[in-house]
């Protein structure tokens, strides 16, 4: 699925993709500062989310000492909450760490 997505997004050399950023919301599904395992766990979760939700961007972020995984670019809080419910239905084991956060998003 990731290769197919990259092929769809292929642009000729010199053509740039423009994105607008602004205030919005993302759904955070993971945050950990356990040095030995957090990075690997973050990238494992990212891979699973990209496969399950190919239409949503997944962001892995390291802000010392925390690794975080967030998904989506939602303009409205309600949109993010709706997606959060969908995500929890697909991955009930992530329920305890999944919540909606304010972020600068790509619109």
N, CA, C and O atoms as a printed pandas DataFrame, in Angstrom:
     atom_number atom_name residue_name chain_id  residue_number  x_coord  y_coord  z_coord
0              1         N          UNK        A               1    0.808   -1.218    0.000
1              2        CA          UNK        A               1    0.000    0.000    0.000
2              3         C          UNK        A               1    0.849    1.279    0.000
3              4         O          UNK        A               1    0.496    2.260   -0.655
4              5         N          UNK        A               2    1.966    1.265    0.735
5              6        CA          UNK        A               2    2.808    2.459    0.785
6              7         C          UNK        A               2    3.414    2.758   -0.585
7              8         O          UNK        A               2    3.501    3.920   -0.981
8              9         N          UNK        A               3    3.829    1.727   -1.308
9             10        CA          UNK        A               3    4.405    1.927   -2.639
10            11         C          UNK        A               3    3.354    2.481   -3.583
11            12         O          UNK        A               3    3.634    3.386   -4.369
12            13         N          UNK        A               4    2.138    1.938   -3.510
13            14        CA          UNK        A               4    1.051    2.442   -4.350
14            15         C          UNK        A               4    0.762    3.903   -4.045
15            16         O          UNK        A               4    0.506    4.689   -4.957
16            17         N          UNK        A               5    0.800    4.273   -2.769
17            18        CA          UNK        A               5    0.558    5.661   -2.376
18            19         C          UNK        A               5    1.655    6.566   -2.941
19            20         O          UNK        A               5    1.358    7.655   -3.432
20            21         N          UNK        A               6    2.904    6.138   -2.880
21            22        CA          UNK        A               6    4.008    6.935   -3.409
22            23         C          UNK        A               6    3.898    7.104   -4.920
23            24         O          UNK        A               6    4.210    8.167   -5.455
24            25         N          UNK        A               7    3.455    6.056   -5.603
25            26        CA          UNK        A               7    3.286    6.147   -7.050
26            27         C          UNK        A               7    2.193    7.157   -7.392
27            28         O          UNK        A               7    2.355    7.949   -8.321
28            29         N          UNK        A               8    1.086    7.140   -6.656
29            30        CA          UNK        A               8    0.002    8.100   -6.890
30            31         C          UNK        A               8    0.461    9.531   -6.664
31            32         O          UNK        A               8    0.011   10.450   -7.348
32            33         N          UNK        A               9    1.371    9.719   -5.690
33            34        CA          UNK        A               9    1.832   11.057   -5.348
34            35         C          UNK        A               9    2.999   11.519   -6.209
35            36         O          UNK        A               9    3.473   12.643   -6.047
36            37         N          UNK        A              10    3.472   10.670   -7.125
37            38        CA          UNK        A              10    4.631   10.996   -7.950
38            39         C          UNK        A              10    4.368   12.274   -8.743
39            40         O          UNK        A              10    3.316   12.450   -9.356
40            41         N          UNK        A              11    5.367   13.159   -8.706
41            42        CA          UNK        A              11    5.281   14.411   -9.450
42            43         C          UNK        A              11    6.537   14.558  -10.313
43            44         O          UNK        A              11    7.603   14.069   -9.936
44            45         N          UNK        A              12    6.426   15.219  -11.454
45            46        CA          UNK        A              12    7.605   15.446  -12.286
46            47         C          UNK        A              12    8.661   16.251  -11.526
47            48         O          UNK        A              12    8.332   17.027  -10.629
48            49         N          UNK        A              13    9.923   16.062  -11.890
49            50        CA          UNK        A              13   11.016   16.800  -11.250
50            51         C          UNK        A              13   10.766   18.288  -11.422
51            52         O          UNK        A              13   10.391   18.751  -12.500
52            53         N          UNK        A              14   10.976   19.019  -10.356
53            54        CA          UNK        A              14   10.772   20.466  -10.396
54            55         C          UNK        A              14    9.394   20.893   -9.923
55            56         O          UNK        A              14    9.206   22.040   -9.518
56            57         N          UNK        A              15    8.439   19.992   -9.971
57            58        CA          UNK        A              15    7.096   20.309   -9.485
58            59         C          UNK        A              15    7.075   20.083   -7.980
59            60         O          UNK        A              15    7.439   19.007   -7.506
60            61         N          UNK        A              16    6.657   21.077   -7.242
61            62        CA          UNK        A              16    6.645   20.942   -5.792
62            63         C          UNK        A              16    5.227   20.824   -5.281
63            64         O          UNK        A              16    4.275   21.320   -5.885
64            65         N          UNK        A              17    5.119   20.168   -4.178
65            66        CA          UNK        A              17    3.829   20.006   -3.524
66            67         C          UNK        A              17    3.705   21.122   -2.494
67            68         O          UNK        A              17    4.556   21.259   -1.615
68            69         N          UNK        A              18    2.661   21.906   -2.603
69            70        CA          UNK        A              18    2.491   22.982   -1.642
70            71         C          UNK        A              18    1.541   22.544   -0.549
71            72         O          UNK        A              18    0.507   21.928   -0.806
72            73         N          UNK        A              19    1.910   22.872    0.664
73            74        CA          UNK        A              19    1.039   22.573    1.793
74            75         C          UNK        A              19    0.857   23.832    2.602
75            76         O          UNK        A              19    1.767   24.651    2.729
76            77         N          UNK        A              20   -0.311   23.970    3.138
77            78        CA          UNK        A              20   -0.620   25.078    4.010
78            79         C          UNK        A              20   -0.736   24.530    5.415
79            80         O          UNK        A              20   -1.378   23.503    5.639
80            81         N          UNK        A              21   -0.123   25.206    6.350
81            82        CA          UNK        A              21   -0.222   24.757    7.733
82            83         C          UNK        A              21   -1.066   25.730    8.530
83            84         O          UNK        A              21   -1.204   26.902    8.181
84            85         N          UNK        A              22   -1.621   25.216    9.597
85            86        CA          UNK        A              22   -2.444   26.041   10.462
86            87         C          UNK        A              22   -2.776   25.284   11.733
87            88         O          UNK        A              22   -2.383   24.131   11.913
88            89         N          UNK        A              23   -3.495   25.944   12.595
89            90        CA          UNK        A              23   -3.904   25.314   13.843
90            91         C          UNK        A              23   -4.949   24.247   13.558
91            92         O          UNK        A              23   -5.837   24.424   12.724
92            93         N          UNK        A              24   -4.821   23.158   14.258
93            94        CA          UNK        A              24   -5.769   22.079   14.090
94            95         C          UNK        A              24   -5.551   21.021   15.154
95            96         O          UNK        A              24   -5.091   21.308   16.258
96            97         N          UNK        A              25   -5.892   19.791   14.798
97            98        CA          UNK        A              25   -5.845   18.689   15.766
98            99         C          UNK        A              25   -5.296   17.434   15.116
99           100         O          UNK        A              25   -5.437   17.205   13.915
100          101         N          UNK        A              26   -4.664   16.629   15.961
101          102        CA          UNK        A              26   -4.222   15.288   15.578
102          103         C          UNK        A              26   -4.621   14.344   16.692
103          104         O          UNK        A              26   -4.935   14.769   17.804
104          105         N          UNK        A              27   -4.605   13.057   16.382
105          106        CA          UNK        A              27   -4.899   12.048   17.398
106          107         C          UNK        A              27   -3.565   11.409   17.799
107          108         O          UNK        A              27   -2.880   10.799   16.978
108          109         N          UNK        A              28   -3.220   11.560   19.055
109          110        CA          UNK        A              28   -1.993   10.960   19.572
110          111         C          UNK        A              28   -2.310    9.557   20.052
111          112         O          UNK        A              28   -3.252    9.342   20.814
112          113         N          UNK        A              29   -1.499    8.595   19.591
113          114        CA          UNK        A              29   -1.762    7.197   19.936
114          115         C          UNK        A              29   -0.638    6.569   20.750
115          116         O          UNK        A              29   -0.774    5.451   21.246
116          117         N          UNK        A              30    0.480    7.295   20.888
117          118        CA          UNK        A              30    1.611    6.720   21.621
118          119         C          UNK        A              30    2.504    7.828   22.135
119          120         O          UNK        A              30    2.745    8.819   21.446
120          121         N          UNK        A              31    2.996    7.652   23.356
121          122        CA          UNK        A              31    3.982    8.547   23.949
122          123         C          UNK        A              31    4.747    7.748   24.990
123          124         O          UNK        A              31    4.154    7.140   25.881
124          125         N          UNK        A              32    6.074    7.757   24.869
125          126        CA          UNK        A              32    6.883    7.000   25.823
126          127         C          UNK        A              32    8.273    7.610   25.946
127          128         O          UNK        A              32    8.815    8.159   24.987
128          129         N          UNK        A              33    8.835    7.503   27.141
129          130        CA          UNK        A              33   10.207    7.941   27.358
130          131         C          UNK        A              33   11.081    6.780   27.851
131          132         O          UNK        A              33   12.140    7.002   28.438
132          133         N          UNK        A              34   10.638    5.561   27.612
133          134        CA          UNK        A              34   11.436    4.394   27.988
134          135         C          UNK        A              34   12.527    4.243   26.928
135          136         O          UNK        A              34   12.274    3.789   25.812
136          137         N          UNK        A              35   13.729    4.629   27.299
137          138        CA          UNK        A              35   14.836    4.764   26.367
138          139         C          UNK        A              35   15.101    3.517   25.519
139          140         O          UNK        A              35   15.373    3.637   24.324
140          141         N          UNK        A              36   15.030    2.357   26.099
141          142        CA          UNK        A              36   15.370    1.126   25.381
142          143         C          UNK        A              36   14.350    0.715   24.336
143          144         O          UNK        A              36   14.714    0.083   23.344
144          145         N          UNK        A              37   13.075    1.058   24.531
145          146        CA          UNK        A              37   12.041    0.508   23.652
146          147         C          UNK        A              37   11.183    1.533   22.911
147          148         O          UNK        A              37   10.513    1.182   21.940
148          149         N          UNK        A              38   11.190    2.771   23.346
149          150        CA          UNK        A              38   10.231    3.755   22.821
150          151         C          UNK        A              38   10.367    4.001   21.321
151          152         O          UNK        A              38    9.362    4.052   20.611
152          153         N          UNK        A              39   11.591    4.153   20.834
153          154        CA          UNK        A              39   11.788    4.443   19.412
154          155         C          UNK        A              39   11.270    3.301   18.540
155          156         O          UNK        A              39   10.533    3.536   17.582
156          157         N          UNK        A              40   11.646    2.084   18.864
157          158        CA          UNK        A              40   11.201    0.927   18.078
158          159         C          UNK        A              40    9.685    0.786   18.126
159          160         O          UNK        A              40    9.055    0.501   17.108
160          161         N          UNK        A              41    9.104    0.983   19.288
161          162        CA          UNK        A              41    7.650    0.884   19.432
162          163         C          UNK        A              41    6.943    1.961   18.614
163          164         O          UNK        A              41    5.918    1.693   17.987
164          165         N          UNK        A              42    7.487    3.179   18.620
165          166        CA          UNK        A              42    6.887    4.279   17.856
166          167         C          UNK        A              42    6.852    3.943   16.362
167          168         O          UNK        A              42    5.828    4.139   15.707
168          169         N          UNK        A              43    7.960    3.440   15.826
169          170        CA          UNK        A              43    7.999    3.118   14.397
170          171         C          UNK        A              43    7.169    1.882   14.059
171          172         O          UNK        A              43    6.661    1.765   12.944
172          173         N          UNK        A              44    7.031    0.976   14.993
173          174        CA          UNK        A              44    6.158   -0.186   14.788
174          175         C          UNK        A              44    4.699    0.269   14.682
175          176         O          UNK        A              44    3.966   -0.176   13.799
176          177         N          UNK        A              45    4.289    1.151   15.582
177          178        CA          UNK        A              45    2.924    1.679   15.560
178          179         C          UNK        A              45    2.691    2.490   14.291
179          180         O          UNK        A              45    1.627    2.395   13.678
180          181         N          UNK        A              46    3.680    3.287   13.895
181          182        CA          UNK        A              46    3.559    4.070   12.664
182          183         C          UNK        A              46    3.267    3.156   11.471
183          184         O          UNK        A              46    2.374    3.442   10.674
184          185         N          UNK        A              47    4.005    2.078   11.349
185          186        CA          UNK        A              47    3.829    1.147   10.227
186          187         C          UNK        A              47    2.410    0.569   10.201
187          188         O          UNK        A              47    1.771    0.511    9.151
188          189         N          UNK        A              48    1.933    0.147   11.365
189          190        CA          UNK        A              48    0.589   -0.436   11.449
190          191         C          UNK        A              48   -0.472    0.602   11.078
191          192         O          UNK        A              48   -1.415    0.289   10.351
192          193         N          UNK        A              49   -0.324    1.830   11.570
193          194        CA          UNK        A              49   -1.302    2.879   11.277
194          195         C          UNK        A              49   -1.304    3.250    9.797
195          196         O          UNK        A              49   -2.365    3.463    9.210
196          197         N          UNK        A              50   -0.130    3.329    9.200
197          198        CA          UNK        A              50   -0.055    3.648    7.759
198          199         C          UNK        A              50   -0.756    2.583    6.919
199          200         O          UNK        A              50   -1.402    2.896    5.919
200          201         N          UNK        A              51   -0.624    1.329    7.330
201          202        CA          UNK        A              51   -1.277    0.248    6.590
202          203         C          UNK        A              51   -2.793    0.283    6.772
203          204         O          UNK        A              51   -3.540    0.061    5.819
204          205         N          UNK        A              52   -3.243    0.560    7.990
205          206        CA          UNK        A              52   -4.678    0.544    8.284
206          207         C          UNK        A              52   -5.387    1.811    7.802
207          208         O          UNK        A              52   -6.544    1.749    7.386
208          209         N          UNK        A              53   -4.709    2.949    7.852
209          210        CA          UNK        A              53   -5.310    4.235    7.482
210          211         C          UNK        A              53   -4.428    4.961    6.460
211          212         O          UNK        A              53   -3.823    5.981    6.788
212          213         N          UNK        A              54   -4.347    4.451    5.232
213          214        CA          UNK        A              54   -3.445    5.046    4.235
214          215         C          UNK        A              54   -3.824    6.470    3.814
215          216         O          UNK        A              54   -2.996    7.182    3.245
216          217         N          UNK        A              55   -5.048    6.887    4.083
217          218        CA          UNK        A              55   -5.475    8.233    3.703
218          219         C          UNK        A              55   -5.101    9.292    4.738
219          220         O          UNK        A              55   -5.338   10.480    4.518
220          221         N          UNK        A              56   -4.523    8.878    5.856
221          222        CA          UNK        A              56   -4.138    9.813    6.913
222          223         C          UNK        A              56   -2.628    9.784    7.113
223          224         O          UNK        A              56   -2.009    8.720    7.127
224          225         N          UNK        A              57   -2.053   10.961    7.265
225          226        CA          UNK        A              57   -0.616   11.044    7.535
226          227         C          UNK        A              57   -0.342   10.617    8.974
227          228         O          UNK        A              57   -1.126   10.902    9.880
228          229         N          UNK        A              58    0.776    9.933    9.170
229          230        CA          UNK        A              58    1.205    9.496   10.496
230          231         C          UNK        A              58    2.517   10.209   10.796
231          232         O          UNK        A              58    3.416   10.252    9.956
232          233         N          UNK        A              59    2.621   10.763   11.989
233          234        CA          UNK        A              59    3.783   11.543   12.377
234          235         C          UNK        A              59    4.463   10.920   13.594
235          236         O          UNK        A              59    3.831   10.718   14.631
236          237         N          UNK        A              60    5.750   10.619   13.459
237          238        CA          UNK        A              60    6.556   10.154   14.584
238          239         C          UNK        A              60    7.446   11.330   14.964
239          240         O          UNK        A              60    8.138   11.899   14.120
240          241         N          UNK        A              61    7.420   11.682   16.237
241          242        CA          UNK        A              61    8.133   12.854   16.703
242          243         C          UNK        A              61    8.933   12.522   17.958
243          244         O          UNK        A              61    8.447   11.825   18.849
244          245         N          UNK        A              62   10.148   13.022   18.018
245          246        CA          UNK        A              62   10.955   12.871   19.223
246          247         C          UNK        A              62   11.237   14.245   19.793
247          248         O          UNK        A              62   11.912   15.061   19.166
248          249         N          UNK        A              63   10.724   14.494   20.969
249          250        CA          UNK        A              63   11.021   15.694   21.740
250          251         C          UNK        A              63   11.524   15.192   23.076
251          252         O          UNK        A              63   10.758   14.705   23.907
252          253         N          UNK        A              64   12.813   15.319   23.266
253          254        CA          UNK        A              64   13.473   14.717   24.418
254          255         C          UNK        A              64   12.687   14.942   25.705
255          256         O          UNK        A              64   12.340   16.079   26.024
256          257         N          UNK        A              65   12.407   13.895   26.433
257          258        CA          UNK        A              65   12.813   12.504   26.265
258          259         C          UNK        A              65   11.713   11.628   25.670
259          260         O          UNK        A              65   11.784   10.405   25.795
260          261         N          UNK        A              66   10.704   12.206   25.030
261          262        CA          UNK        A              66    9.526   11.440   24.599
262          263         C          UNK        A              66    9.498   11.161   23.097
263          264         O          UNK        A              66    9.785   12.036   22.281
264          265         N          UNK        A              67    9.146    9.923   22.754
265          266        CA          UNK        A              67    8.774    9.539   21.397
266          267         C          UNK        A              67    7.256    9.566   21.344
267          268         O          UNK        A              67    6.587    9.015   22.219
268          269         N          UNK        A              68    6.706   10.216   20.305
269          270        CA          UNK        A              68    5.249   10.322   20.168
270          271         C          UNK        A              68    4.842    9.919   18.757
271          272         O          UNK        A              68    5.581   10.124   17.795
272          273         N          UNK        A              69    3.650    9.343   18.660
273          274        CA          UNK        A              69    3.065    9.021   17.357
274          275         C          UNK        A              69    1.699    9.684   17.299
275          276         O          UNK        A              69    0.852    9.477   18.169
276          277         N          UNK        A              70    1.501   10.482   16.261
277          278        CA          UNK        A              70    0.223   11.158   16.047
278          279         C          UNK        A              70   -0.228   10.896   14.624
279          280         O          UNK        A              70    0.585   10.661   13.730
280          281         N          UNK        A              71   -1.531   10.940   14.430
281          282        CA          UNK        A              71   -2.096   10.666   13.110
282          283         C          UNK        A              71   -3.145   11.708   12.761
283          284         O          UNK        A              71   -3.911   12.154   13.615
284          285         N          UNK        A              72   -3.162   12.089   11.486
285          286        CA          UNK        A              72   -4.209   12.962   10.970
286          287         C          UNK        A              72   -3.850   14.430   10.942
287          288         O          UNK        A              72   -2.933   14.892   11.621
288          289         N          UNK        A              73   -4.602   15.139   10.138
289          290        CA          UNK        A              73   -4.540   16.597   10.026
290          291         C          UNK        A              73   -5.990   17.075    9.997
291          292         O          UNK        A              73   -6.611   17.134    8.936
292          293         N          UNK        A              74   -6.512   17.410   11.147
293          294        CA          UNK        A              74   -7.921   17.769   11.252
294          295         C          UNK        A              74   -8.051   19.243   11.607
295          296         O          UNK        A              74   -7.374   19.739   12.508
296          297         N          UNK        A              75   -8.918   19.926   10.897
297          298        CA          UNK        A              75   -9.137   21.342   11.161
298          299         C          UNK        A              75  -10.031   21.534   12.389
299          300         O          UNK        A              75   -9.827   22.460   13.174
300          301         N          UNK        A              76  -11.012   20.659   12.545
301          302        CA          UNK        A              76  -11.980   20.799   13.645
302          303         C          UNK        A              76  -11.785   19.697   14.686
303          304         O          UNK        A              76  -11.450   18.560   14.351
304          305         N          UNK        A              77  -11.995   20.047   15.929
305          306        CA          UNK        A              77  -11.885   19.109   17.044
306          307         C          UNK        A              77  -12.835   17.935   16.847
307          308         O          UNK        A              77  -12.467   16.793   17.121
308          309         N          UNK        A              78  -14.050   18.199   16.379
309          310        CA          UNK        A              78  -15.045   17.153   16.192
310          311         C          UNK        A              78  -14.600   16.116   15.166
311          312         O          UNK        A              78  -14.849   14.923   15.334
312          313         N          UNK        A              79  -13.936   16.576   14.097
313          314        CA          UNK        A              79  -13.412   15.641   13.093
314          315         C          UNK        A              79  -12.374   14.712   13.714
315          316         O          UNK        A              79  -12.382   13.505   13.475
316          317         N          UNK        A              80  -11.488   15.288   14.508
317          318        CA          UNK        A              80  -10.446   14.502   15.159
318          319         C          UNK        A              80  -11.060   13.500   16.134
319          320         O          UNK        A              80  -10.614   12.355   16.209
320          321         N          UNK        A              81  -12.072   13.921   16.874
321          322        CA          UNK        A              81  -12.733   13.025   17.829
322          323         C          UNK        A              81  -13.432   11.872   17.108
323          324         O          UNK        A              81  -13.408   10.735   17.578
324          325         N          UNK        A              82  -14.043   12.168   15.986
325          326        CA          UNK        A              82  -14.708   11.120   15.195
326          327         C          UNK        A              82  -13.672   10.096   14.716
327          328         O          UNK        A              82  -13.897    8.889   14.798
328          329         N          UNK        A              83  -12.549   10.589   14.223
329          330        CA          UNK        A              83  -11.496    9.673   13.786
330          331         C          UNK        A              83  -10.924    8.899   14.973
331          332         O          UNK        A              83  -10.595    7.721   14.837
332          333         N          UNK        A              84  -10.801    9.542   16.125
333          334        CA          UNK        A              84  -10.312    8.870   17.337
334          335         C          UNK        A              84  -11.189    7.667   17.669
335          336         O          UNK        A              84  -10.680    6.597   18.006
336          337         N          UNK        A              85  -12.505    7.842   17.574
337          338        CA          UNK        A              85  -13.427    6.726   17.832
338          339         C          UNK        A              85  -13.210    5.589   16.834
339          340         O          UNK        A              85  -13.230    4.415   17.204
340          341         N          UNK        A              86  -13.006    5.944   15.582
341          342        CA          UNK        A              86  -12.750    4.947   14.539
342          343         C          UNK        A              86  -11.433    4.205   14.818
343          344         O          UNK        A              86  -11.347    2.988   14.654
344          345         N          UNK        A              87  -10.431    4.945   15.234
345          346        CA          UNK        A              87   -9.131    4.357   15.528
346          347         C          UNK        A              87   -9.212    3.395   16.715
347          348         O          UNK        A              87   -8.636    2.308   16.679
348          349         N          UNK        A              88   -9.926    3.798   17.758
349          350        CA          UNK        A              88  -10.074    2.936   18.937
350          351         C          UNK        A              88  -10.868    1.673   18.593
351          352         O          UNK        A              88  -10.591    0.596   19.123
352          353         N          UNK        A              89  -11.848    1.810   17.712
353          354        CA          UNK        A              89  -12.604    0.628   17.287
354          355         C          UNK        A              89  -11.688   -0.356   16.558
355          356         O          UNK        A              89  -11.828   -1.568   16.715
356          357         N          UNK        A              90  -10.758    0.163   15.767
357          358        CA          UNK        A              90   -9.835   -0.699   15.027
358          359         C          UNK        A              90   -8.720   -1.256   15.912
359          360         O          UNK        A              90   -8.245   -2.371   15.694
360          361         N          UNK        A              91   -8.301   -0.467   16.918
361          362        CA          UNK        A              91   -7.197   -0.860   17.800
362          363         C          UNK        A              91   -7.564   -0.608   19.258
363          364         O          UNK        A              91   -7.076    0.355   19.850
364          365         N          UNK        A              92   -8.402   -1.438   19.846
365          366        CA          UNK        A              92   -8.833   -1.208   21.230
366          367         C          UNK        A              92   -7.678   -1.203   22.231
367          368         O          UNK        A              92   -7.790   -0.587   23.291
368          369         N          UNK        A              93   -6.581   -1.874   21.916
369          370        CA          UNK        A              93   -5.445   -1.911   22.831
370          371         C          UNK        A              93   -4.746   -0.550   22.959
371          372         O          UNK        A              93   -3.976   -0.349   23.898
372          373         N          UNK        A              94   -4.997    0.382   22.040
373          374        CA          UNK        A              94   -4.405    1.715   22.110
374          375         C          UNK        A              94   -5.289    2.719   22.858
375          376         O          UNK        A              94   -4.918    3.883   23.007
376          377         N          UNK        A              95   -6.444    2.275   23.322
377          378        CA          UNK        A              95   -7.425    3.166   23.948
378          379         C          UNK        A              95   -6.838    4.041   25.064
379          380         O          UNK        A              95   -7.107    5.241   25.107
380          381         N          UNK        A              96   -6.051    3.463   25.952
381          382        CA          UNK        A              96   -5.569    4.206   27.122
382          383         C          UNK        A              96   -4.608    5.328   26.755
383          384         O          UNK        A              96   -4.462    6.280   27.521
384          385         N          UNK        A              97   -3.951    5.239   25.606
385          386        CA          UNK        A              97   -2.985    6.274   25.220
386          387         C          UNK        A              97   -3.496    7.180   24.102
387          388         O          UNK        A              97   -2.769    8.065   23.652
388          389         N          UNK        A              98   -4.709    6.979   23.655
389          390        CA          UNK        A              98   -5.215    7.698   22.496
390          391         C          UNK        A              98   -6.080    8.883   22.914
391          392         O          UNK        A              98   -7.092    8.735   23.600
392          393         N          UNK        A              99   -5.643   10.068   22.475
393          394        CA          UNK        A              99   -6.441   11.257   22.739
394          395         C          UNK        A              99   -6.167   12.327   21.697
395          396         O          UNK        A              99   -5.166   12.270   20.982
396          397         N          UNK        A             100   -7.053   13.294   21.617
397          398        CA          UNK        A             100   -6.958   14.361   20.634
398          399         C          UNK        A             100   -6.130   15.504   21.198
399          400         O          UNK        A             100   -6.328   15.933   22.335
400          401         N          UNK        A             101   -5.188   15.994   20.375
401          402        CA          UNK        A             101   -4.289   17.071   20.813
402          403         C          UNK        A             101   -4.284   18.210   19.796
403          404         O          UNK        A             101   -4.464   17.991   18.597
404          405         N          UNK        A             102   -4.077   19.418   20.290
405          406        CA          UNK        A             102   -3.898   20.568   19.408
406          407         C          UNK        A             102   -2.512   20.454   18.793
407          408         O          UNK        A             102   -1.559   20.028   19.445
408          409         N          UNK        A             103   -2.417   20.845   17.520
409          410        CA          UNK        A             103   -1.129   20.783   16.832
410          411         C          UNK        A             103   -1.185   21.698   15.625
411          412         O          UNK        A             103   -2.257   22.147   15.221
412          413         N          UNK        A             104   -0.019   21.973   15.051
413          414        CA          UNK        A             104    0.045   22.650   13.768
414          415         C          UNK        A             104   -0.097   21.556   12.719
415          416         O          UNK        A             104    0.698   20.616   12.689
416          417         N          UNK        A             105   -1.099   21.673   11.865
417          418        CA          UNK        A             105   -1.423   20.594   10.928
418          419         C          UNK        A             105   -1.269   21.073    9.485
419          420         O          UNK        A             105   -1.222   22.272    9.211
420          421         N          UNK        A             106   -1.192   20.110    8.580
421          422        CA          UNK        A             106   -1.159   20.393    7.142
422          423         C          UNK        A             106   -2.597   20.408    6.645
423          424         O          UNK        A             106   -3.337   19.440    6.826
424          425         N          UNK        A             107   -2.982   21.502    6.024
425          426        CA          UNK        A             107   -4.363   21.651    5.567
426          427         C          UNK        A             107   -4.440   21.513    4.061
427          428         O          UNK        A             107   -5.525   21.608    3.488
